């Protein structure tokens, strides 16, 4: 087989399936033996990060490369421990609906009934008696109860479409009308004698969305009540999206979230399950960007997602970015209640809640307020917002484990230049007692620590950071080609990358510098940073990758004349956009399962970040790979799965068509009957070695 290269004048082409081994030519290429040796050496290295386990309020076990030990806080003495931590625990696999789908059966927590979705309708069984709750749903009518349209599962994380109240007296369920939505046809079984069609209502920007409604079935009366999720008829206003649904703990209220189509307003709403009347209990609005679609849940484990959807307490501890950064709030969910009360008002993000001390009425949390936003610090504050203290040192990133009585915490602190050290800290006094320092055995095995670097955005407005993984036995007198490994798309609102001390990846030992850049649209740095891409996807974050590529010129060992970039899904889109928009900075690109134009993707995701198509046609055009196809100079490899129901094959095919029209040369890999996936790793590395090492 020969590698595929598309030419505009070609009449036929050979496509190599992604599942093949690409003739396994990589083992004969430069860097492969070093990669294999690095993998073996890495397997022999102990884990850098110590494991911590409190055994009492004054004693804990910990592990390092030297073995297992116990530390007594009262005496300040470490001694060998017979306790073995064993392998890291692996979470038990959880049963879940397929991607973008919902549970088809739920059981009442009271044990008195079950509900089932079947052929467009909802059925309830009490004892041995089954009753149809709805009868007019059907695929033919495009009206379905007790399930949801694909975008709800994929883009709103809604994998529940019905659920019982805690007392088992009520059942909430969805009604979806897909009649306004155009179908997308995906051919399956293309490696078979006879193919088939998968048909999905898939709304795209500039077209209509499914109509959603919410009902409550009363098991005692056998009657359903329509919830007033919106004022008037279905429109782009509030009630366009309805999600995050569940009952209050006492079953007296049905709670749900609703948004407008532009997702600029999010409300938490309480509904009377008997008459369907509603009361808005919380509202968040952001007219300069979007409000995050997550459903509010109680950080104290109440309000979490359960088998019947969510359950809401009368008061919840939540994270919200109402003032531009994620802070802690109390939320009163009762109709006519007190609404929100701020606990913290930081100008930096709270990135996680470590522990809620109910007895002491305190909250321990991590926040991104170190010397860089990626060095997280431990804070404590009282329930009423008083008594705030920062408990850690800002020049390090910290991972902490609190004792059961919350009087001490074990602090695992590190940064990019310093391996982890362990100390135990008295919460009340701040006194720190050293425990151990982790030995850097990676250096002895030739592994360089991952290097962090700082640079400015192209417009000089924003400080950015990135990381560089170096080859094993790195030689600073050599020049190494570069590979950007990226995602680049909007990340979830919570959490943040962290500046830890890490060994360089074994991938770098193929002879490349592996680079990652924390671009604008990432989390942990406030709303303005994350939403800098609003109406400008494909511009701002790609500019930041370009700024990262330019910043590498400060390192004499980085060969910026040989730069590759790769990614999957949004990373595939960003990889294609990078080589097309900045052809003099990026010389080879592997783009897997991409969106080629935002008019090809679904409404719910796209409009959240790009606004409605009719409001931002210029932005959609600027964010399309098709706009820049004429500018391709380097080597581009496109991969798609023929059964991808997320970023459909039409995305790649439209870019392929435009590249052919522009008489460009490129390569295509196809995953026959594969879904949303990445190109075969061996073939990808062959591609980069060929283009950036052997052909230079």
N, C-alpha and C positions, 0 to 999 in steps of 0.2 A: 504493500500500500504506500502511496505517496501522500505527503501532507497536502491538505486542501488549501488552495489559494483561489479566491474568487476574482475573476476578471469580468469586466462589463461585457466583453465580446464573447464570453464562454457560452457554449450551447448546452453543456452538461458539466457536472462536477461530481467528484467523489467525496463523500462525507464519512468521516470516521466516527463510529459510535463512541460516546463517552465511557462506556463500560469496558471497552477493550483496553489492552495494555499498551497500545500504541507501538507495538512491536518491541517494547521494552528496550528502546535504544538509550534510555537515560543511564543505565548502568555503565555504558561505555563512554559517557560524557564527563567532562571536567567537573569535579566537585562531588560526584556521587559517592566515591569511596570515603571521602571525608565526612559526608553526611551520615553514612552508615556507621562509621566509627564514632561519630558524635552521639548518635542514638544509643549505641552500646554504652559509651561512657556515661551518658546521662542516666541510664537505667541503674547504674551502679552508685549514683549519688543519693544520699539521704535527702529528705525534704528539708528545705531551708526553714520553713516556718515551724516553730515549736508548737506542740499540742498541749493544751492546758485543761485541767479538770480539778475543780475544787472538791475535796473530800470532807471538809468541815469548814466552819467559819474562819479557822486560823491555819488551815493546811491545804495545800494543793499539790497535785502531781504535774510534772511537765516532762517533755521529752526534747532531747537535742541529739546531735550526731554522736554524742558520747554515751547515750543511753537514757534510761528513765530515772527520774529523781523525784523526791518529795521535798517540799520547802515548808518549814514551820515559821509562820509570821511572828509568833511570840519570841522565838529564840533567834530568828534570822539565819537559821542554819539549813543547808541543803544536805540531803543524804540519799544514797541509792534507794530506789523503790522497786519492789517486786511486781508492781502493777505494770501490765503490758497494755499499751493502747491498741495494738493490733492495727489492721488496715482501716483506712478512713471508712466510716459507715456509708453505705450506698442506700439512698432512699428507695423504699419499695415502689415499684412502678404503680402509678395510679391509672385506673381506668378512666378514660375520657372520651368524649365524642371526637369524631374526626375534625380536622382543621376546618374552621368556619361553620361547624355544625353544633347542634344542641342535643341534650339528653332527650331520648324518646320516651322514657318512663321515669316517674318519680313516685316515691312512697311517702305517705303521711308520717311525720315524726310521732304522731299520736298512735300510729299503728292501726288506724281504722279504715284506711283506704289507699288505693293507688290510682295514678292517672297515667294514661298512655296516649301518645301521638300515633295516629295511624291514618294514612291516606288522606291527609289534609284536615283531619278532625281530632277532637279530644274525647277520650272515653274515661269514665271513672268507674272503678270497681269497688264496691263496699260489700264485704263478705264474699258471697258467690255471685252477686248480682252486678252485671255491667250495664252502664247507662251511657248513651251518647250525650255528651255535653253540648256538642255542636254537630250540625248535619249538613251544612251548605258548603263546607270546604271541599276542594278537590283540585288536583293538578290541572285538570282541563279548564276549570274556572280561574286558575291562578290565584285562588284564595285559600289560605291555609291557617289553621289554628294550632297552637301548641308547638310551633316551630318558628324559625326566623329566617329572613333572607340572608344570603351568604355574607354580605358586608357586615352584618351585625356580629356574626361569630368571628370573622377575620379582623375587623377594624375596631370593634367596640368590646371585644373579649366577652361577648354575651353567649355563653354556652348553656344557659338555662332559658327555656321558653315557657315554663310553667312551674308552679311550686305551691305547696300547701302552707297554710298558716301553722304556727307551732301547736295550736290546740286542735288542728285537724278539721276545723269547721269551714274553712274557705280554701279555694284553689284559684290562684291567679293564672292567667294564660294570655299569650299573644294572639293577635289576629294580623296577618299580613296580606296585603293586596298587591301582587306583583304585576298587575295589568299595565301600569304605566311604564314598566321597565322592559327594555329590550333584552332578548336572550343572546347569550354567547354560545357558540357551538364549538366544542372541542373534540377532535377525533382521537379516540382511544384504540388500543389494540393494533397499532400500525405495524407491529412485528408479527401479526397473526394473519391467517388466510383471509379472515373477514373482520373488518374494523367495525367500530360502533361510535355513536355520538353521545357525548355528555352535554346536556343542555342546562344552562344556569342563567337565571335572571341576574345580570351583571350590569349595574348602572355605571355609566361613564360620564365624566364632566361635560356639561352642556345638555345632559338628558335628565329625565325625571327619576326620582327615587321611589322605592316602595312605600306604600301607605301603611303606617303602623297604628294599631289600636291595642288597648289593654282592657281585659275583662276580669271580673271576679265571680266565681261560681260558688253559690251557697249550698253546701252539702245537705243542710237540713231542709231547705225549701225546694231544692232542685232547680233554682233559677239563677241566671247569669245577669250581672249588672255591668254596663259599660262605664269605664272610668273616664272622667273628663280630662284627658291628657292635654287638651289644647282648647283654645277659644275658637269656635267656628270650624270651618272646613280645613282639611289638610293643606298646608302651605309651607313656605320656607321659614316661617316664624317658629316660636317655641312650640315644642311638641312634634317637631319634624323627626327628631331622634328620641326614643324612649328606651332606657336601659338601666342596669344596676337596680334590679327590682327585688323586693322582698317584704315580709311583714315585720312589724314591731314585735318585740319579745312577748308582749301580752296579747298579740293577735288582733288588737283593736284598730290598727292602721296598716294600710298597704303603702309602702314607701317606694318611690321610683325617682330616677333622674331624667331630666329632659333637656334637650338642647335645640337651638335653631339650626338651620342647614349650614350656615357659615361657622357654627361651633364657637361663636363669640360669647354666648351666654349659657351658663349651666345652672340649673336649679334642682334642688332636692325638694320633692313634693310629697305631701302626706295626703292619702285618699281614704275616705270612709268606705270600707268594703261593702256596706249595705246599700248606700245610695250613689256611690261614685263621685261625690263632691270632693274637691281638692282644696288644700291650703299649702302655699309655698312656705317652706321653713328655712330655706337658705338659697342665696343667689350669688353667683360669681360672674363677673363680666370683664372682658378684655377686648375693646374695640380696635386696638392696635395690632392684634394678632389673633390667637385662639385661646380658649380655655381647654385645659387638659380633660380628656374624656373619662378618666378613671372614676369609678364609683367610690364615694366616701365610705371608709370602713374604720372601725374602732381599733386603734393600735393596742388596746388592752385585750384583744382577741374577740371582743364582741363586735357584731356588725360584719363578721367575716362571711365569705362565700361558703354556703353549705349545699347539701343535696337538693334543697328546694329553692335555691337562690340565696339572697342575702337575708340576714336577720339584723334588725336595728334596735339598739338600746335607746333609752330616753336621752342619754348624754353620751357623746362619743369624743374620744381624743383623736384629732385628725391632723394631717399635714395639708397646708394650703399655701399657694403663692399669691395671695390676694394683694400683697404689697410689693410683688416683684421677686421675692425670694421665698423658698419654702420655710414656713414657720409652724409652730405648734399652736393649736387652738382647741378649746372646748366648744363643741357644737350641741346645742339643745335641739333635739329633733321633734319635740312636741309642738303641735299647732298652737300658735299664740305664745310660744316659749320665748326664751331670752336670746335666741339666735346664737351668734358666735361671740366668744370671748378670747382675745389673744393671750397666749401664755408667753411667747417670745416675739420679738420684733427685730430680728437680726437683719443686717444688710448682707448676709451670706446665707447659703442654703443649709438647712438641716437635712443631712443626707440619710440618716437612719435613726430609729429609736432603739436604744440598747436595752433598756429595762424600765418598767413602770413600777415604782416602789409605792404600793398602795398604803402600806403601814406608815411609811414616813412621808407620804404625800409629796413624792419627788419624782422627777422624770430624768433619766440619764439618756443622753443622745449624742450622736456624732455630728459634727458640722465642718464645712469646708472653709475654715478660717485660719489655716496655717500660713506659713511663709509663702506657700503657693496654694491655690485652691484645691490641689490634689493631696495635700497633707491634712488628714482629718484629725480633729481634736475632740476629746471627750468633754462634755458639758453636763452640768446638773442644774435643775431649777425646780422650785416648789410649784405645786399645782396652781397656786394663785399668781404665778409670775414673779414672785419675789425670790431673793436668795440665789440669783444666778451666779455660777462660778465656772470658769474653764479650768479643767483639772490636769491638763497635759501640756507638753512643751511644743511650741509651734514649729520648731525647725525639723520635726520628725512627723511621720505618719504613724498613727497609733491604731492597734487592734486591742480591745480590752475584754476581760472576762471578770464580772463582778462576783464577789462572794454572796452566799445566800442571804446574809444579813445586811448586805450592801454597805459594809463598813470599809472594805478593801476592794481594790481591783488589781488584777495582774495586767500589766501594760507591756505588750509586745510592740516595741517602737523601732522604726527604721526609716531610712530614706534611700534614694538611689545610690548614694555613695557609702552608706553604712549598713552592714548586715544587721539582722534583727538582734536586739538585746531584750532581756526580760527584767522587769523590776516589779515590785509590789508596792502599791501606793495606798496610804491611809486617806480615805475620802475626806475626813473631818479636818485633818491637819495638813494634808498635802505632802507629808513626809514620804520620800521614796527610798526603798531599800533594794539595792542591786541583787539580782538573783543569778543570772547567767548571760553569757554572750554566745551567739551561735557562730560556730566556726565556719569560715567560708571555704569549704572543701572544693567548690567549683573552680576556684582559681588554681588549685593544685592540679585539677584535671584539664586545665587549659581553657575553661569557659570564662569569657569576659562577662562582667555584670552589664545588664541592660543600661544604656546611657540615656538620660533625659536631656533634652535641649530646649531652649527657649528662643522665641523669635516673635516678630511683630507681623500682623496681618498686612496684606499688600497696601491697604489704605492707611496703615500706621495707627489704626484706631484701637486695636485689641491685642493684648498679650496672649500668645499661644504657646503650647507645649507639645512636644512629641517625644518618641522614644526610638532608639536605635539598637537593634540586636546585631552583634558582631560575630564573625566566624570564630570558631574554636582556634586557639593558638594564633590569635589576631596579630598581624604585623603592621604597626602604624606607618611603616615606610612603603607599604604597598598601596595601590589604589583599587578599591573594590566597587563593582557595580551595585546598584541600589534596587531594591524591590519594596514598593509601598504595598502593605497588606491592609485593606481598608473595608469599612462599611460605609461610613459617611452620612448615613441618613439620620433623621430625627430619632433620638433615643427616648426611652420612657422618662417621665419626669423625675422619678426618684433615683437615688443612688448616685454614684460618681466613680470615675476611674480613681485609682489611688497610686501615689508614688511609693512603691515598695522596692526593696532590693531583690532583684530577680536575675537569674542566669539568662544569658542570651539563648534564644531558641535554637534548636538543632537545625532548623531550616537555614539559618544563617551560615552554617558550616558547608553549605553547597557553594560558598564563595561569594555570597551576597550580603550586603547590609540590609536588614529587614527593618523598615521604618513604619511607624504608626504616628498619626497626627490627631490630636484632639481638637477637631474643628468646631466652629460655631454651628450649633444645633445639637451639641452634646449636653449632658446633664451635669449637675453639681456646681453650676456657676450662675445661677439666676435666670430669670425669664428673658431678659433682654439678650443675653448671650445665646440661649437656646432658640429664641424666636427671631434671631437676626436673619434667618432664611425666609421669613414670611413673604409670600408672593414672589420669592426669588430662588426656589430650589434649582440646583444646577449652576448657580452663580456663586453665592457667598461661600459655601462649603468647598467648592472646587477651587475658588481663589485661595482658600486657606491651604489646601493641598499644594497648590502652586507655590505659595509662600514658604511652605515647609521644604519643597524641593530646592528653592533658591537658597534657603538658610543652610542647606547641607554644604554649600560652597565654602563655608568657613572651616570645614574639616578637610585637611589635605589628603586624607585617606579615602574620601568619598569621591568616586568618579561620576560627576554629574553629567557627563556626556553619555552615560549608560544607565538610564533610569526606567524601570518597569513599574507597573501598577496592576493590582488584581483585586477582585472582589466578586461577591455573589449577591443577587437581589438588588437592594439599593447600592451595594458595593459594586455590582456589575454596571449599573447605570453610572455611578461616579467614576469608575475606571474608564468607561467609554468617553464620558464627558471630559475627563482630564486630558486624554491623548488628543481629543478633537479640539478642545478650546486652548490647550497649551502644548501644541505639537513640538515646540522647541525645548520643552522641559521634560516631557514624558515621551519615551522612544519605543516602548512596547507595552501592550495592555491586553490582559485577559479579562473579558467581561462576561460573567455568567448570569443567566436568568434575569436579564435587565428589564427595566422600563425604558423604552426608547423615547417615548413622548408621553407627557402627563395626560394627554387626551385619551391615551390607551388604558389608563389604570382606573380604579374604581373611585366613585365620587367621595365616599366617606373619608378615606385617607387623603386623597389629593386635595380636596377642597379645604380640609382643615389647614393645610400648610400653604396652599396656592390661591385661596379664595375661589369664588365661583368663576367658571370659565368666561362668562359674559362680562365679568368685572375686571379680568386680568388676561386678556388675549395675548398681549405683548409679553407678559411674564411666562405664559405657557410656551410661546414660541422661543423665547430666550432659553428656556429650560429644556428644550427638545434636542436630542442628539442629531436629529435630521437637519437642523439648522446649520450644524457645523461639519456635516459629512464631507463637504468639499475641501475641508482643511486637513484631512488626514495625511500625515507624512510618514509616520512610523509603522510599526507592526501591530496589527489588531487581530485578536482571536476572539470570536463570538461563540458562546455556548448557550444552548437552550434545550429544555426537555420538551418533547412533543406532547406530553400529558400534563404540562404545567397549568394548573387551574388558577394560579395566582397572578404571575406575570405571564400572560398568554404568549404562545409562540409568535403571534402576530407582532409583538413588540420587536423581537429580533428580526423578523422577516421584513418589517417596514424599513429598518435601518439597513439591512442587507440590500434591499431594493434601491435605496437612495445612494448607497456607496457604489453599487453597480452603475447607477445612472451617472454618477460623478467619475466613473472609470477608475475606481480605486481598487487596490489589491489588498486582500485580507483573507483570513482563514476562518472556517466555521467548524465547530464540533457539535454533534447532535446527540442528545440522550434519548434514544428511542424508547417510548413508553415510560420515560422518567418524568417525575414531577418537578417541583421547585427545588433545584439542586445545583451543584457546582460541577465544573469540568473535572475529569479525571486528573488527580494530582500529578501523576507521572507525566502525563501529556503536557500539563501546564509547565512543569519544570523543564521538560525538553524544549518547549517553546521559548522560555526565557534564556536558557543556556545557549540555544542556537542563535537567538537574536542579539543577545547582549554580551556573549562571551566568544562563541566560536566564529561568528560572522563579523567581528569587529577588528 
